[in-house]
Amino acid sequence: MIWIDDRLVPESEASVSYLDRGYYFGDGIYEVFRVYGGQLYEAEAHYDRLERSAGAIGLRLPYTRKELGGILRSLLDSEQVQDGSVYMQITRGVAPRAHDFPAGVRPVLLAYCTASARPLAMMRTGVSVITRPDIRWLRCDLKTLNLLGSVLAKQEAKEQGADDVIWHRDGTVTECSASNLMIVKDGAVLTHPANHLILHGVTRAVVLRLTREQGIAAEERAFSLETLAQAEEAFLTGTTMEIVPIVRIDGMPVGGGVPGPVTRRLQQAFEATLP
Ligand code: PDD
């Protein structure tokens, strides 16, 4: 079942208007929630970010947080999803194509859930990545539908035989195409500060909390491509990925070329937070 236009309908009946601003402007926002044991993980943090994204682009959310919770609950119940994810997007609405905000339109909510297992193999063996200039706009903190930068990056990684891209702006490392990046340098975890250049990841916040609980030194500080190349460990964090070790960057092994001890410790600590 899919939630679209104020109701839950079978997939075969779900349709959207060709005039939806999501199509021609990417004028909308989204969230991806992880579902563990039939429950949304860190739901409040996702709602917080959704509200922040909406506020920043002047989009009035058509539902309260409680109503959104009810909608997602009805979706999970109808699909009986135990482990998986929920995709939710809200576009500004349906109106003839004009760049400025149309008057009197109601935002359109689309939400559905998908069953999927945790990416355990990838979490164990790690991924290889390439570095590329960050070609996105300057409000990467907003989870908006404009994902062409990420789409192009992911495709280029695939064509180069890699799994993902690490972005940098003039040599300062930011994040990955659809996840945050952390490295271990001189025993401490480093990650880009949560400003306008990265998405303020829900998983990133959980992992930073875990470093404090585990007594692992961690700093939110921008670092260069040179520092990245000297990292003892590197890993990415994201809702569907959790914590995935990065074992090769631009063809060179990271540390020993296998997942490192800090990464594995944080993976274990993360696992302990799951229901
Ligand atoms: N991606 N950075 C970017 C650019 C992202 O798109 C995402 C999430 C993250 C990680 O954020 P979180 O831990 O809150 O999932 C960081 C989602 C999952 C996606 O676009 O599918």
Residues whose N, C-alpha, C, O or C-beta is under 5 A from the ligand:
A	BS01	PDD	V32 E175 C176 S177 A178 S179 N180 L199 H200 G201 V202 T203 R204 T237 G238 T239 T240
